[in-house]
Amino acid sequence: MVRICYINHGRFPTEKAHGFQIAQVCDALVELGHEVTLLNPIFQNSVTVSAQENYGLRHPVRMQPLRHFDAFRSPVIPGFLGFIVSMMSYSNAVQAYLRSSRFDALYLRSPLLLQAALRSGMPVIIELHALPRFMRARFVRHCNRCVKIVCLTTPMRDELVSWGVNLEKVTVEADGVDLRRFGNLPDSAEAKSQWAIPADRSVIGYVGSLVTREILEKGVRELIHAAAILKKRDRPIFLWVVGGPDRLVKDYRNIALSLGLTEHDFQFAGFKSAHFVPAAIAACDVCVYPAPKTGHPYFLRDTSPLKLFEYLAAARPVVCADLPPVRDVVDEKSVRFFRSGDASDLAEAID
């Protein structure tokens, strides 16, 4: 048994996909026989149910909230500055906790907490979901002091090594899903009935967060345009979008209506907890992993989308944006690709 401290950096539980990924990693580590303590900040949180309930954890994970200054609650500290102040305070709390605790390994996924973890003198493993834009030389030095660096994609690994990180310390491991969650899915008719979706039309589905990194849209706008194109071709389709945040749900509904889709042609279900995801995917005839036309490194280097793996685990036909990091895990044998940001090509792929 290895005593592992997983150092989380954000709200937990959360409606965002990374919270589910953290929960699943901790759950899997316990299942492998290890003892896991999950450190969490105490940021203001709209999710009120327990992590056990929200994520359906099978095994006991010790949750350790750490007291720190939450600048998000302050009326005088603005947005991004509030994040920096909060993380500095939380980093100090992490260091104080680690001075009085001993673990066989520290595991984290935020470079912002890497220095605090290294100062403990305990072995550190970092799982990278993005690469920092600033203080690159310092980050490389910190990475080379870790015992292992996990990159989600090959393009991320290649760039990290080009910066000077020791290749022998780096491994590529994509996100993934627990197949047991998809082992007893309702059939298509039952799932459509459960969600009050028309049974006489082909359901085009998107199940996942609508944005990443707070503001970066994931391509649902293009999917709506593709659905409108298919309707003009008299294809009997129904657009089924499950995910938040609510502010974008309202915007997307208005876009759909402006393009000629009616309330009978789509449903935006908003955020649903991970428990409901398999049944939501089971209602789809085609699942879509879209992406906008962009040069953002999230799409070109970093993305390892949980929703894509969930679609595949549910054995749904998948239409997928053709992105370099996605090519790590799928090819034309398993998905139908389309050009990112091209609604017409997306409509053709769905058709």
C-alpha positions in Angstrom: 0.0 0.0 0.0 1.2 3.5 -0.9 0.0 6.5 1.1 -0.8 9.1 -1.6 -1.8 12.8 -1.1 -3.7 14.2 -4.0 -3.5 18.0 -4.0 -6.5 19.5 -5.7 -6.5 23.1 -6.7 -10.2 24.0 -7.3 -13.7 23.7 -6.0 -14.7 20.1 -5.1 -17.1 18.7 -5.9 -17.7 20.8 -9.0 -20.0 20.7 -12.1 -16.9 20.8 -14.3 -15.4 17.7 -15.9 -12.0 18.0 -14.1 -13.7 17.4 -10.8 -15.1 14.1 -12.0 -11.7 13.1 -13.4 -10.0 13.8 -10.0 -12.7 11.8 -8.2 -12.3 8.8 -10.6 -8.5 8.9 -10.3 -8.7 8.9 -6.5 -11.3 6.1 -6.5 -9.2 4.0 -8.8 -6.1 4.4 -6.6 -8.0 3.2 -3.6 -9.3 0.3 -5.6 -5.7 -0.6 -6.4 -5.1 -0.9 -2.6 -3.6 2.5 -1.9 -4.6 5.0 0.8 -5.6 8.4 -0.6 -6.0 11.7 1.1 -7.5 14.4 -1.1 -6.6 18.0 -0.2 -9.2 20.6 -1.2 -9.4 24.4 -1.0 -12.6 25.9 0.6 -13.7 28.0 -2.3 -17.3 29.1 -2.3 -19.2 26.3 -4.0 -22.7 26.0 -5.6 -22.6 22.2 -5.5 -24.0 21.2 -2.1 -24.1 17.4 -2.3 -21.1 15.3 -1.1 -18.4 14.2 -3.5 -19.4 10.6 -2.7 -22.9 11.3 -3.9 -22.0 13.7 -6.8 -19.5 11.3 -8.4 -20.7 7.9 -7.2 -17.4 7.0 -5.6 -17.1 3.2 -4.9 -14.4 3.5 -2.3 -13.6 5.7 0.7 -11.4 8.7 -0.1 -10.4 10.8 2.8 -11.3 14.5 2.1 -9.1 17.1 3.8 -10.3 20.7 3.4 -7.7 23.3 4.1 -8.5 26.7 5.6 -7.2 29.6 3.6 -8.2 33.1 2.5 -10.9 32.9 -0.2 -10.5 36.1 -2.1 -13.5 35.2 -4.3 -15.7 36.2 -1.3 -14.1 39.6 -1.0 -16.1 42.5 -2.5 -12.9 44.5 -3.1 -10.6 42.0 -4.9 -11.4 41.7 -8.6 -11.7 38.4 -10.5 -8.3 37.2 -11.7 -6.4 39.0 -8.9 -8.8 37.2 -6.5 -7.7 33.9 -8.0 -4.0 34.7 -7.6 -4.5 35.8 -4.0 -6.6 32.7 -3.2 -4.0 30.3 -4.7 -1.2 32.0 -2.8 -3.1 31.5 0.4 -4.0 28.0 -0.4 -0.4 27.2 -1.4 0.7 28.3 2.1 -1.9 26.1 3.7 -0.8 23.1 1.6 2.9 23.7 2.7 1.8 24.0 6.4 -0.2 20.7 6.1 2.6 18.8 4.5 5.1 19.9 7.2 3.0 18.0 9.7 2.1 15.0 7.5 4.0 12.3 5.7 3.1 10.5 2.5 4.8 8.1 0.1 3.9 10.3 -2.9 2.2 13.6 -3.7 0.0 13.8 -6.8 -1.3 17.0 -8.3 -2.4 18.5 -11.6 -1.8 22.2 -11.1 1.6 23.8 -11.8 0.6 26.6 -9.4 1.1 24.2 -6.5 4.1 22.4 -7.8 6.6 24.4 -5.8 4.7 23.9 -2.6 4.7 20.2 -3.1 8.4 20.0 -3.9 9.3 21.9 -0.8 7.9 19.0 1.3 10.8 16.8 0.2 8.3 14.0 -0.6 8.2 12.4 -4.1 6.0 14.4 -6.5 4.0 13.3 -9.5 2.3 16.0 -11.6 -0.4 15.3 -14.2 -0.4 18.1 -16.8 -3.6 19.2 -18.5 -2.0 22.4 -19.9 1.4 24.1 -20.1 2.1 27.4 -18.4 2.6 30.5 -20.6 4.9 32.3 -18.2 8.1 31.5 -16.2 8.9 28.6 -18.4 12.5 28.1 -17.2 11.3 27.9 -13.5 8.6 25.4 -14.5 11.1 23.2 -16.3 13.4 23.2 -13.2 10.4 22.1 -11.1 9.4 19.4 -13.5 12.9 17.9 -13.5 12.7 17.6 -9.7 9.5 15.5 -10.0 9.7 11.7 -10.1 7.1 11.5 -12.9 5.3 13.9 -15.2 2.1 12.7 -16.9 1.1 14.4 -20.1 -2.3 13.8 -21.5 -1.2 14.0 -25.2 1.8 13.4 -27.4 1.9 17.0 -28.7 2.0 18.2 -25.0 4.9 15.9 -24.2 6.8 16.9 -27.3 6.6 20.6 -26.5 7.5 20.0 -22.8 10.6 18.0 -23.8 11.6 20.8 -26.3 11.6 23.2 -23.3 14.2 21.1 -21.6 12.2 18.6 -19.4 13.9 15.2 -19.1 12.2 12.8 -21.5 12.7 9.8 -19.2 10.5 11.5 -16.5 7.6 12.0 -18.9 4.8 9.6 -19.8 1.8 10.1 -22.0 -1.5 8.9 -20.6 -4.8 10.1 -22.0 -7.9 10.6 -19.9 -10.2 7.6 -19.6 -13.5 6.2 -18.2 -14.5 3.4 -16.0 -16.3 1.0 -18.4 -18.4 -0.4 -15.5 -20.5 2.8 -15.7 -21.6 1.9 -19.2 -22.2 -1.8 -18.6 -26.0 -1.8 -18.2 -27.3 1.1 -20.3 -31.0 1.4 -21.2 -31.8 0.8 -24.8 -32.3 3.7 -27.2 -36.1 3.8 -26.9 -36.0 3.6 -23.1 -33.4 6.3 -22.8 -35.2 8.7 -25.1 -38.4 8.1 -23.1 -36.6 8.8 -19.9 -35.4 12.2 -21.2 -38.7 13.0 -23.1 -36.9 13.0 -26.4 -38.8 12.3 -29.7 -38.4 8.6 -30.7 -39.1 9.2 -34.4 -36.1 11.3 -35.1 -32.3 10.8 -35.2 -30.9 12.3 -32.0 -27.7 14.2 -32.4 -26.1 14.5 -29.0 -23.5 16.5 -27.1 -22.9 15.6 -23.5 -20.4 17.6 -21.6 -19.3 21.1 -20.4 -20.0 23.8 -23.0 -16.8 25.7 -22.1 -13.3 25.1 -20.8 -11.1 27.4 -18.8 -14.2 29.5 -18.0 -14.6 31.3 -21.4 -13.3 29.0 -24.2 -16.3 27.6 -26.0 -16.0 23.9 -27.1 -17.8 24.0 -30.4 -21.5 23.7 -29.6 -22.2 26.9 -31.5 -20.9 25.1 -34.7 -23.0 22.0 -33.8 -26.1 24.2 -33.7 -25.3 25.5 -37.2 -24.8 22.0 -38.4 -28.2 20.9 -37.0 -29.8 23.9 -38.8 -28.2 22.8 -42.1 -29.5 19.2 -41.6 -33.0 20.5 -41.0 -32.9 22.5 -44.2 -32.1 19.2 -45.9 -35.3 17.8 -44.4 -33.4 15.4 -42.3 -35.5 14.2 -39.3 -33.0 15.2 -36.6 -33.3 16.3 -32.9 -30.4 18.2 -31.2 -29.8 17.0 -27.6 -27.3 19.1 -25.6 -26.5 18.2 -22.0 -24.2 20.5 -20.1 -23.7 24.0 -18.6 -23.1 26.7 -17.7 -26.6 28.2 -17.8 -25.5 31.5 -19.3 -24.5 29.7 -22.5 -27.6 27.5 -22.5 -29.7 30.6 -22.9 -27.4 32.0 -25.7 -27.4 28.8 -27.6 -31.2 28.4 -27.5 -31.5 31.9 -29.0 -29.0 31.0 -31.7 -30.9 27.8 -32.5 -34.2 29.7 -32.9 -32.5 32.4 -35.0 -31.3 29.7 -37.4 -34.8 28.3 -38.0 -34.8 25.5 -35.5 -37.9 25.3 -33.3 -38.5 24.3 -29.7 -39.5 20.8 -31.1 -36.1 20.4 -32.8 -33.8 20.7 -29.8 -33.4 20.4 -26.0 -30.7 22.0 -23.9 -30.9 20.1 -20.7 -28.2 22.1 -18.8 -25.8 20.6 -16.3 -26.4 17.0 -15.1 -24.3 15.2 -12.6 -22.0 12.3 -13.7 -24.5 9.8 -12.5 -26.8 10.7 -15.4 -24.2 10.9 -18.2 -24.4 7.2 -19.4 -28.2 7.3 -19.8 -28.0 10.7 -21.5 -25.5 9.3 -24.0 -27.6 6.2 -24.5 -30.4 8.4 -25.9 -28.2 9.6 -28.8 -28.1 8.1 -32.3 -24.9 10.0 -33.1 -22.6 11.7 -30.5 -20.6 14.7 -31.5 -17.2 16.0 -30.2 -17.1 19.4 -31.9 -14.5 22.1 -31.8 -14.3 25.7 -33.1 -11.9 26.9 -35.7 -9.0 28.1 -33.5 -5.3 28.0 -32.9 -5.7 27.8 -29.2 -3.3 25.3 -27.6 -6.1 23.6 -25.7 -7.5 22.2 -29.0 -4.1 21.8 -30.8 -2.1 20.3 -28.0 -3.8 19.7 -24.7 -7.3 18.2 -25.0 -8.0 14.7 -23.9 -11.8 14.8 -23.8 -13.7 12.7 -21.3 -16.8 13.0 -23.4 -15.2 11.3 -26.4 -14.2 8.3 -24.3 -17.7 8.2 -22.7 -19.2 8.2 -26.2 -17.0 5.3 -27.2 -17.6 3.4 -23.9 -21.4 3.7 -24.6 -20.8 2.2 -28.1 -22.4 5.2 -29.9 -21.4 6.3 -33.4 -19.1 9.3 -33.0 -18.5 12.4 -35.2 -15.2 14.0 -34.0 -13.3 17.2 -34.7 -10.0 16.3 -36.4 -7.5 17.6 -33.8 -3.9 16.5 -33.4 -4.1 15.4 -29.7 -7.3 13.4 -30.4 -5.4 11.5 -33.1 -3.5 10.0 -30.2 -6.5 7.8 -29.2 -8.9 7.5 -32.2 -8.7 7.2 -36.0 -11.0 6.6 -38.9 -11.7 3.1 -37.7 -13.5 4.4 -34.6 -14.9 7.8 -35.5 -15.9 10.0 -38.4 -13.8 13.1 -38.5 -14.7 16.6 -39.7 -12.8 19.9 -40.1 -12.8 21.9 -36.8 -15.0 24.9 -37.0 -16.7 23.9 -40.3 -20.4 23.5 -39.7 -21.0 22.3 -43.2 -18.4 19.6 -42.9 -19.8 18.7 -39.5 -23.3 18.4 -41.0 -22.0 16.2 -43.8 -20.2 13.9 -41.3 -23.4 13.6 -39.2 -25.5 12.9 -42.4 
